[in-house]
């Protein structure tokens, strides 16, 4: 009898903790639509340019009023198509920069562990990242660049 009571009380204490941990994952929504980043497509060149933009999304229970500041590396690829790459290194999540290390010209470089990526976002073999950079979905409307959710590589 004492064991049953202890089990009942234990379950009563455990259930709210499990729900607290799992609830944000189970909720729908929190997605991000497309955001006008204030850049005309005619301004985009083949040289990567860092573009910052804000998105409003809910992360669990946290949703900053001013939005979350994100960055994308925007450029035209060899076919003239607009590409927006995530600056988050796939090794340990540091931020990559374009052409920032004089030893590795025309590459994205991660200063944390010397990760490198080619201009198209693919990882340089023999360097720490094992996957290419993620790409953002993009739309072009009225010569304006809109950036949407990221596609995981």
Helices and strands as residue ranges (DSSP letters): H 2-26, E 35-40, G 41-43, E 49-55, E 68-76, E 82-86, E 96-98, E 108-110, E 115-117, E 135-141, E 144-151
